[in-house]
Amino acid sequence: MENAPDVKGGLGGIQIELPESILLATGQSRELFIKEARFLLALKMFELERISSGVAAQMCDMSRIGFLFRASEMGVVVADLDEEEMVREFSDD
């Protein structure tokens, strides 16, 4: 039986091998590249509705609110409410 992946990247986590030249191409340090790659992977998976914002935030070692704020800055819709849901959400009741 396989172990569940550790979204914080500890032992048993998922590894993706990339050539070292990616660091030269991006001009980033290894640490910055990994941090950005984790965020972008989590962001895309969240955008595709494969994971929740909470799981995405864990993948990035961020708070859920911090992840949602940054996702919004990147142009990803973080709340998809229809008109009725918006009225309920923003009513004074």
Sequence and secondary structure as in RCSB ss.txt:
>XXXX:A:sequence
MENAPDVKGGLGGIQIELPESILLATGQSRELFIKEARFLLALKMFELERISSGVAAQMCDMSRIGFLFRASEMG
VVVADLDEEEMVREFSDD
>XXXX:A:secstr
      TT  TT       THHHHHHT  HHHHHHHHHHHHHHHHHHTTSS HHHHHHHHT  HHHHHHHHHHTT
       HHHHHHHHS  
